[in-house]
């Protein structure tokens, strides 16, 4: 098996690969951003709930 080298392949193919890689990276970044935003909103809601429950317990005692 020879290692795959791009040196003898047409430039067009390399360009296509680069474009695809860029698109994939952009999609992954967007996905990661969405997850991060979701986690942030989830965490803030969890914190609100914790605060609410904490206050509620304090008032009961």
C-alpha positions as CSV (number, residue, x, y, z in Angstrom):
1,X,0.0,0.0,0.0
2,X,1.4,3.4,-1.0
3,X,0.6,6.3,1.2
4,X,-2.0,8.6,-0.3
5,X,-0.2,11.7,-1.6
6,X,-1.9,14.7,-3.1
7,X,1.2,15.8,-5.1
8,X,0.2,13.9,-8.3
9,X,-3.5,14.6,-8.1
10,X,-5.2,17.4,-10.0
11,X,-5.4,20.7,-8.2
12,X,-9.2,20.8,-8.7
13,X,-9.7,17.8,-6.5
14,X,-7.6,19.3,-3.7
15,X,-9.6,22.5,-4.0
16,X,-12.8,20.4,-3.8
17,X,-11.4,18.7,-0.7
18,X,-10.5,22.0,0.9
19,X,-14.0,23.4,0.2
20,X,-15.6,20.3,1.7
21,X,-13.4,20.5,4.8
22,X,-14.3,24.2,5.2
23,X,-18.0,23.4,5.0
24,X,-17.6,20.5,7.4
25,X,-15.7,22.7,9.9
26,X,-18.3,25.4,9.6
27,X,-21.1,22.9,10.3
28,X,-19.3,21.5,13.3
29,X,-18.7,25.0,14.6
30,X,-22.3,25.9,14.3
31,X,-23.3,22.6,16.0
32,X,-20.9,23.2,18.8
33,X,-22.2,26.7,19.2
34,X,-25.8,25.5,19.4
35,X,-24.9,22.9,22.0
36,X,-23.0,25.6,24.0
37,X,-26.0,27.9,23.8
38,X,-28.3,25.1,24.9
39,X,-26.1,24.2,27.8
40,X,-25.9,27.8,28.9
41,X,-29.7,28.3,28.9
42,X,-30.1,24.9,30.6
43,X,-27.6,25.9,33.3
44,X,-29.2,29.2,33.9
45,X,-32.6,27.5,34.2
46,X,-31.1,24.9,36.6
47,X,-29.6,27.7,38.6
48,X,-32.9,29.6,38.8
49,X,-34.6,26.4,39.9
50,X,-31.9,25.8,42.5
51,X,-32.3,29.3,43.8
52,X,-36.1,29.0,43.9
53,X,-36.0,25.7,45.7
54,X,-33.4,27.0,48.1
55,X,-35.6,30.0,48.9
56,X,-38.6,27.9,49.3
57,X,-36.9,25.5,51.7
58,X,-35.5,28.5,53.6
59,X,-39.1,29.9,54.0
60,X,-40.4,26.6,55.2
61,X,-38.0,26.3,58.0
